Amino acid sequence: MSPITYVSVVVPMLNEAEHVDGLIADIAAQDFAGRIEVVVADGGSSDDSMQRLQTAAARHDTPVEVVENPSRWVSQGLNTCIRRARGDLIVRLDCHSRYPRDYIRRCVLVAEETGASAVGGIVVPEGSTPTERAVACAMDSPFGGIGWMRGSSHDVRRDSDILTYGAFLPEAFARVGLFDETLLRNQDDEFTLRLRRAGGRVVLDSTIRVHYIPRGSLWDVARQYFQYGFWKVAVIRKHRCIPSARSAVPPLFVMSLLILAPAAAFLPVARWLVAAETSLYAFLAATFGAATIRRRREPWRLLPRVIMVFPAFHIPYGLGILRASFGAKAMGVASIRVDSESSVATDSPLETSPP
């Protein structure tokens, strides 16, 4: 394919005053030799995000075009940015993540070498508070959902059904259209599924790395994953297929508990099954939690927090799928309580790599 010399960076944003300085600093530090334009879709930030964005852009001599996103939804914000983008490659970034200085260059390199319609990398979760670090440990584990490439001792490049954020050739959007604006969450899943079904190639390369900052409380994590599960059903209904078998595990786990727990009051076999299932889950949580703590060289006192994070992933995710499947309309906005900030905050990597 022709060399990529012009990159468009697109970013949805809402109330990201704590993170916008780092975002602009990372963009300014990129070692890509070509031209970079930055388009930010602001959902009407009520903090000083816009002021800090403009100050950081001036300080780093990085021009930023800001467009309005009155809906506050990620998909609408991304689509508005994409319509403005003029680059040979469109790179989606997120305020909640940090990017090595070779991030854009590596995205360009993989796109040029593979000709893939969409490329992306692996997520390296990092936190500063104890809860953020515990969530990062849980995420960075096969039991949590995104640690499945960590065991390799060499770089991995492979076709994938998922991407975190991603970098896209314009032909990808010309081929299948933009992100689905009816989806509050999981628009990445749905887009890559649609792209692959249309013959587009999606490539994941482990040399491309994103440093992700997780949510800072278990409540925020649980709410986030409930939304991911809830809106996963919308994708399943639209395409009449389950994107991956791993998506079915959390709802099956939750459903089994909902059935067995009441039955345990009357049936000894149900009590035995509940005890066996929860014991196995606790054993897996402790085992994988200990493994990721050791690998990441975190203090062992963090292990109880890490163990608590796993059910904050799995149970809300499973409940979200069950709620959307049996108790609400997955395409409706009023059927789930979502505050304005969470509805536009860029989705975490676990949206595209569910547990």
C-alpha positions as CSV (number, residue, x, y, z in Angstrom):
1,M,0.0,0.0,0.0
2,S,1.0,3.6,-0.3
3,P,3.1,5.1,2.5
4,I,1.1,6.7,5.3
5,T,2.4,10.3,5.8
6,Y,-0.7,12.0,7.3
7,V,-2.4,10.7,10.5
8,S,-5.7,12.0,12.0
9,V,-6.0,11.5,15.8
10,V,-9.6,11.5,17.0
11,V,-10.6,11.7,20.6
12,P,-14.0,11.8,22.4
13,M,-13.9,13.8,25.6
14,L,-16.1,14.8,28.5
15,N,-14.9,16.3,31.8
16,E,-11.4,15.0,31.5
17,A,-9.5,17.8,33.2
18,E,-7.3,15.3,35.1
19,H,-6.1,13.6,32.0
20,V,-6.1,16.0,29.1
21,D,-2.7,17.4,29.8
22,G,-1.1,14.0,29.5
23,L,-3.0,13.2,26.3
24,I,-1.7,16.3,24.5
25,A,1.8,15.8,25.9
26,D,1.8,12.2,24.5
27,I,0.6,13.3,21.1
28,A,3.2,16.1,21.0
29,A,6.0,13.6,21.9
30,Q,5.2,11.1,19.1
31,D,8.2,10.2,16.9
32,F,6.1,9.7,13.7
33,A,7.9,11.6,11.0
34,G,4.7,12.6,9.1
35,R,2.0,15.1,9.7
36,I,-0.5,14.7,12.6
37,E,-3.8,16.5,13.0
38,V,-5.9,16.2,16.2
39,V,-9.7,16.4,16.3
40,V,-11.4,16.3,19.7
41,A,-15.2,15.9,20.2
42,D,-16.3,17.5,23.4
43,G,-19.5,16.5,25.0
44,G,-20.1,19.8,26.7
45,S,-17.5,19.5,29.5
46,S,-18.6,21.3,32.7
47,D,-15.1,21.3,34.3
48,D,-12.1,23.1,32.9
49,S,-11.3,20.4,30.4
50,M,-11.5,22.8,27.4
51,Q,-9.3,25.4,29.0
52,R,-6.7,22.9,30.0
53,L,-6.9,21.4,26.5
54,Q,-6.2,24.7,24.8
55,T,-3.5,25.6,27.3
56,A,-1.7,22.2,26.7
57,A,-2.1,22.5,23.0
58,A,-0.5,25.9,23.0
59,R,2.3,24.8,25.4
60,H,3.2,21.8,23.2
61,D,2.6,23.7,19.9
62,T,0.0,21.1,18.9
63,P,-3.0,22.5,17.0
64,V,-6.3,20.9,18.1
65,E,-9.6,21.2,16.3
66,V,-12.5,20.9,18.7
67,V,-16.0,19.8,17.5
68,E,-19.2,19.7,19.5
69,N,-20.8,16.4,20.6
70,P,-24.1,17.4,22.1
71,S,-25.2,13.7,22.5
72,R,-22.3,13.0,24.8
73,W,-22.1,9.5,23.4
74,V,-18.8,8.0,22.2
75,S,-20.1,6.8,18.9
76,Q,-21.5,10.1,17.8
77,G,-18.4,11.9,19.0
78,L,-16.1,9.6,17.0
79,N,-18.2,9.8,13.9
80,T,-18.1,13.6,14.0
81,C,-14.3,13.5,14.3
82,I,-14.0,10.9,11.5
83,R,-16.1,13.0,9.1
84,R,-13.6,15.9,9.7
85,A,-10.5,13.7,9.4
86,R,-8.2,14.0,6.4
87,G,-5.4,11.6,7.2
88,D,-4.3,8.4,5.5
89,L,-4.8,6.7,8.9
90,I,-7.3,7.5,11.6
91,V,-6.0,6.8,15.1
92,R,-8.5,6.8,17.9
93,L,-7.1,7.8,21.3
94,D,-8.6,8.2,24.8
95,C,-8.0,10.6,27.6
96,H,-7.9,7.8,30.1
97,S,-4.8,6.2,28.5
98,R,-1.2,7.2,28.0
99,Y,0.8,6.5,24.8
100,P,4.5,5.7,24.3
101,R,6.2,8.0,21.8
102,D,6.3,5.3,19.2
103,Y,2.6,4.5,19.4
104,I,1.5,6.2,16.2
105,R,4.6,5.2,14.3
106,R,4.0,1.5,15.2
107,C,0.3,1.8,14.2
108,V,1.4,3.2,10.8
109,L,4.1,0.5,10.4
110,V,1.7,-2.4,11.1
111,A,-1.0,-0.9,8.8
112,E,1.6,-0.4,6.0
113,E,3.1,-3.9,6.4
114,T,-0.2,-5.8,6.7
115,G,-2.6,-3.7,4.6
116,A,-5.2,-4.4,7.3
117,S,-8.2,-2.1,7.5
118,A,-7.8,-1.8,11.2
119,V,-4.8,-2.3,13.6
120,G,-4.3,-2.1,17.3
121,G,-2.2,-3.2,20.2
122,I,-2.3,-4.6,23.7
123,V,-3.3,-2.8,26.9
124,V,-1.0,-2.3,29.8
125,P,-3.2,-1.2,32.7
126,E,-1.5,1.1,35.3
127,G,-2.9,2.8,38.4
128,S,-1.7,5.1,41.2
129,T,-4.2,4.5,44.0
130,P,-4.5,1.1,45.7
131,T,-7.8,0.4,44.0
132,E,-6.6,1.5,40.6
133,R,-3.6,-0.8,41.0
134,A,-5.8,-3.7,42.1
135,V,-8.1,-3.1,39.1
136,A,-5.1,-3.0,36.8
137,C,-3.8,-6.3,38.2
138,A,-7.2,-7.9,37.7
139,M,-7.4,-6.6,34.2
140,D,-3.9,-7.7,33.4
141,S,-4.8,-11.4,33.8
142,P,-6.5,-14.0,31.6
143,F,-9.1,-14.4,34.3
144,G,-9.8,-10.6,34.1
145,G,-9.9,-10.5,30.3
146,I,-6.9,-8.9,28.7
147,G,-3.8,-10.8,29.8
148,W,-4.0,-13.5,27.3
149,M,-1.0,-12.3,25.3
150,R,1.3,-11.6,28.3
151,G,2.7,-15.1,28.4
152,S,4.5,-14.8,25.1
153,S,8.2,-14.2,25.2
154,H,8.3,-12.7,21.7
155,D,6.3,-10.1,19.7
156,V,2.9,-11.3,18.4
157,R,1.1,-10.2,15.3
158,R,-2.2,-11.9,14.5
159,D,-5.6,-11.4,13.1
160,S,-8.1,-10.6,15.8
161,D,-11.8,-10.1,16.4
162,I,-11.2,-7.2,18.9
163,L,-9.2,-4.0,19.1
164,T,-8.7,-1.5,21.9
165,Y,-9.3,2.0,20.4
166,G,-7.6,1.1,17.1
167,A,-6.2,2.8,14.0
168,F,-8.2,2.6,10.8
169,L,-7.7,3.2,7.2
170,P,-10.4,5.5,5.7
171,E,-11.4,2.6,3.4
172,A,-12.7,0.8,6.5
173,F,-15.4,3.4,7.0
174,A,-16.0,3.7,3.3
175,R,-16.6,-0.1,3.2
176,V,-19.0,-0.6,6.2
177,G,-19.9,2.9,7.4
178,L,-19.2,4.6,10.7
179,F,-19.7,3.5,14.3
180,D,-23.2,2.6,15.2
181,E,-24.7,5.6,16.9
182,T,-27.5,3.6,18.6
183,L,-24.9,1.9,20.9
184,L,-23.9,3.5,24.1
185,R,-21.2,0.9,24.7
186,N,-19.5,-1.9,22.6
187,Q,-19.4,0.2,19.4
188,D,-15.9,-1.0,18.9
189,D,-17.0,-4.7,19.1
190,E,-19.8,-4.0,16.6
191,F,-17.6,-2.1,14.2
192,T,-14.9,-4.7,14.0
193,L,-17.5,-7.5,13.6
194,R,-19.1,-5.6,10.7
195,L,-15.7,-4.9,9.2
196,R,-14.6,-8.5,9.3
197,R,-17.8,-9.8,7.9
198,A,-17.3,-7.4,5.0
199,G,-13.9,-8.9,4.3
200,G,-11.8,-6.3,6.1
201,R,-8.8,-7.5,8.0
202,V,-8.3,-6.6,11.7
203,V,-4.7,-7.1,13.1
204,L,-3.5,-6.9,16.6
205,D,0.3,-6.4,17.2
206,S,1.8,-6.7,20.6
207,T,4.5,-4.1,19.9
208,I,1.7,-1.5,19.9
209,R,1.0,-0.7,23.6
210,V,-1.6,1.4,25.3
211,H,-1.1,2.4,29.0
212,Y,-4.6,2.4,30.4
213,I,-5.7,4.1,33.7
214,P,-8.6,2.1,35.2
215,R,-11.5,3.3,37.2
216,G,-10.7,4.3,40.8
217,S,-13.6,2.6,42.7
218,L,-15.3,-0.8,42.6
219,W,-18.6,0.9,42.2
220,D,-17.4,2.6,39.0
221,V,-15.9,-0.6,37.8
222,A,-19.1,-2.5,38.4
223,R,-21.3,0.2,36.7
224,Q,-18.9,0.2,33.7
225,Y,-19.1,-3.6,33.3
226,F,-22.8,-3.7,33.7
227,Q,-23.1,-1.3,30.8
228,Y,-20.7,-3.4,28.7
229,G,-22.8,-6.5,29.3
230,F,-26.1,-4.6,28.8
231,W,-25.0,-3.2,25.4
232,K,-23.3,-6.5,24.3
233,V,-26.9,-7.8,23.8
234,A,-27.6,-5.0,21.3
235,V,-24.6,-6.2,19.2
236,I,-25.8,-9.8,19.4
237,R,-29.3,-8.9,18.4
238,K,-28.2,-6.8,15.5
239,H,-25.9,-9.4,14.0
240,R,-27.7,-12.5,15.3
241,C,-24.5,-14.1,16.6
242,I,-22.3,-14.1,19.7
243,P,-19.1,-12.4,18.8
244,S,-17.0,-14.7,21.0
245,A,-17.6,-17.6,23.3
246,R,-16.0,-15.8,26.2
247,S,-18.8,-13.3,26.2
248,A,-21.2,-16.1,27.3
249,V,-19.3,-17.2,30.4
250,P,-20.2,-14.4,32.9
251,P,-24.0,-14.6,32.2
252,L,-23.9,-18.4,32.6
253,F,-22.0,-18.0,35.8
254,V,-24.5,-15.4,37.2
255,M,-27.5,-17.4,36.0
256,S,-26.3,-20.5,37.7
257,L,-25.9,-18.7,41.0
258,L,-29.4,-17.1,40.6
259,I,-30.9,-20.6,40.1
260,L,-28.8,-22.6,42.6
261,A,-28.8,-20.1,45.5
262,P,-32.6,-20.2,46.2
263,A,-32.7,-23.9,45.5
264,A,-30.0,-24.5,48.1
265,A,-32.5,-23.7,50.8
266,F,-34.4,-26.9,49.9
267,L,-32.0,-29.2,48.0
268,P,-28.8,-30.6,49.4
269,V,-27.4,-31.1,45.9
270,A,-28.0,-27.4,45.1
271,R,-26.1,-26.4,48.3
272,W,-23.2,-28.7,47.2
273,L,-23.1,-27.2,43.7
274,V,-23.2,-23.6,45.1
275,A,-20.3,-24.4,47.4
276,A,-18.3,-26.1,44.7
277,E,-18.9,-23.3,42.2
278,T,-18.1,-20.4,44.5
279,S,-15.1,-22.3,45.9
280,L,-13.7,-22.9,42.4
281,Y,-14.3,-19.2,41.5
282,A,-12.5,-18.1,44.7
283,F,-9.6,-20.5,44.0
284,L,-9.2,-19.1,40.4
285,A,-9.5,-15.5,41.5
286,A,-6.8,-16.1,44.2
287,T,-4.5,-18.0,41.8
288,F,-4.7,-15.6,38.9
289,G,-4.6,-12.6,41.3
290,A,-1.4,-14.0,42.9
291,A,0.2,-14.7,39.5
292,T,-0.4,-11.2,38.2
293,I,0.8,-9.6,41.5
294,R,4.0,-11.6,41.2
295,R,4.5,-10.7,37.6
296,R,3.8,-7.0,38.1
297,R,5.8,-7.0,41.3
298,E,3.0,-5.5,43.4
299,P,3.0,-5.8,47.2
300,W,1.2,-8.9,48.4
301,R,-1.1,-6.8,50.6
302,L,-2.9,-5.8,47.4
303,L,-4.1,-9.4,46.8
304,P,-7.4,-9.1,48.7
305,R,-8.3,-6.1,46.7
306,V,-7.5,-7.9,43.4
307,I,-9.6,-10.8,44.4
308,M,-12.5,-8.5,45.0
309,V,-12.2,-6.9,41.6
310,F,-12.8,-10.1,39.7
311,P,-16.5,-10.4,40.8
312,A,-16.8,-6.6,40.1
313,F,-16.0,-7.5,36.5
314,H,-17.9,-10.7,36.0
315,I,-21.1,-10.4,38.0
316,P,-22.2,-6.9,36.8
317,Y,-21.2,-7.9,33.2
318,G,-23.3,-11.1,33.5
319,L,-26.2,-9.2,35.1
320,G,-26.1,-6.6,32.3
321,I,-26.4,-9.3,29.7
322,L,-29.3,-10.9,31.5
323,R,-31.0,-7.6,32.2
324,A,-30.9,-6.7,28.5
325,S,-31.9,-10.2,27.4
326,F,-34.9,-10.7,29.7
327,G,-35.8,-7.4,31.4
328,A,-35.2,-4.4,29.1
329,K,-34.8,-3.3,25.5
330,A,-31.0,-3.2,24.8
331,M,-31.4,-0.5,22.2
332,G,-33.3,1.9,24.6
333,V,-31.6,4.6,26.6
334,A,-34.2,5.0,29.3
335,S,-34.0,1.3,30.3
336,I,-30.6,1.8,32.1
337,R,-29.4,4.6,34.4
338,V,-26.4,6.2,32.9
339,D,-25.0,9.5,34.0
340,S,-23.7,12.0,31.5
341,E,-20.1,11.5,32.3
342,S,-20.0,7.7,32.0
343,S,-21.9,7.9,28.7
344,V,-19.1,9.5,26.8
345,A,-16.0,8.4,28.7
346,T,-14.1,6.3,26.2
347,D,-14.7,2.6,26.8
348,S,-12.1,0.6,28.6
349,P,-10.2,-2.2,27.0
350,L,-12.4,-4.7,28.6
351,E,-15.2,-3.7,26.4
352,T,-13.4,-5.3,23.6
353,S,-11.9,-8.0,25.7
354,P,-14.7,-9.1,28.0
355,P,-13.8,-11.6,30.8
